[in-house]
Amino acid sequence: MFWELLFIFFARIIDVSLGTIRMIFVIRGDKIPAAIIGFFEIMVYTLALGMVVGSLDNPVKLLVFCTGFSLGILVGSIIEEKLAFGYRGIQVVIDREHAGIAEELRAEGYPVTCWEATGKEGCKTVLNIFVKRNLANTLTEKIYQKDPHAFIVFMEPKKFKGGYLKKK
């Protein structure tokens, strides 16, 4: 009974984690890797479910099944964050007096497109930047060091074509 509960628990963590990663691939349009991951996800899920459905009179199995699901969401999110697949679009709104940030970032190899805008408190500069996801936090830290009042929005581009991207 103990080993069965342990299997159910870890099977749910694995299948939900795989599901999280599969969904990222689907959102990005990577159909083949999503389908392969989905195959293993549903196989593990079906094995765990089979052990629970035949024993619905045992609330411990159901509790373990649900707990594994919850932890699988956490584990899948952590894995996805560490893998940092894809790219992140970053839009930055700064006071015009800090517009030199664009040139500093370009000198460091970041692709920056900017334009002038008007906000509630006056003239602004908007920076539009696309980087690999693993560079996004480093980039925003640099921006906040130069302008602690910057307004930053993160975007998840599904597809894009052309332009310039920072390689590292």
Long-range contacts (C-beta under 8 A, 24 or more apart in sequence): 4-51, 4-61, 5-60, 5-61, 5-64, 7-47, 7-48, 7-51, 8-48, 8-51, 8-52, 8-61, 8-64, 8-65, 8-68, 9-64, 9-65, 9-67, 9-68, 9-71, 10-68, 11-44, 11-45, 11-47, 11-48, 11-68, 12-45, 12-48, 12-64, 12-65, 12-67, 12-68, 12-69, 12-71, 12-72, 13-68, 13-71, 13-72, 13-75, 14-44, 14-72, 15-41, 15-42, 15-44, 15-45, 15-48, 15-72, 16-68, 16-69, 16-71, 16-72, 16-73, 16-75, 16-76, 17-72, 17-75, 17-76, 17-79, 18-44, 18-76, 19-72, 19-76, 20-72, 20-73, 20-76, 20-77, 20-79, 20-80, 21-76, 21-79, 21-80, 21-83, 24-80, 24-85, 24-86, 25-85, 27-156, 27-158, 28-85, 28-86, 28-158, 29-158, 29-159, 84-132, 84-133, 84-134, 85-133, 86-132, 86-133, 86-156, 86-157, 87-130, 87-131, 87-132, 87-133, 87-157, 87-160, 87-165, 88-130, 88-131, 88-132, 88-133, 88-136, 88-154, 88-155, 88-156, 88-157, 89-128, 89-129, 89-130, 89-154, 89-155, 89-156, 89-157, 90-127, 90-128, 90-129, 90-130, 90-131, 90-136, 90-139, 90-140, 90-152, 90-153, 90-154, 90-155, 91-126, 91-127, 91-128, 91-129, 91-152, 91-153, 91-155, 92-126, 92-127, 92-128, 92-129, 92-143, 92-150, 92-151, 92-152, 92-153, 93-117, 93-119, 93-124, 93-125, 93-126, 93-127, 93-150, 93-151, 93-152, 94-124, 94-125, 94-127, 94-143, 94-147, 94-149, 94-150, 94-151, 95-121, 95-122, 95-123, 95-124, 95-125, 95-147, 95-149, 96-122, 96-123, 96-124, 96-125, 98-125, 98-146, 98-147, 98-150, 99-125, 101-127, 101-143, 101-146, 101-147, 102-127, 104-146, 105-129, 105-139, 105-142, 105-143, 108-142, 109-166, 109-167, 109-168, 110-139, 110-166, 111-163, 111-164, 111-165, 111-166, 130-157, 130-160, 130-163, 130-165, 131-165, 131-166, 132-165, 132-166, 135-166, 135-168
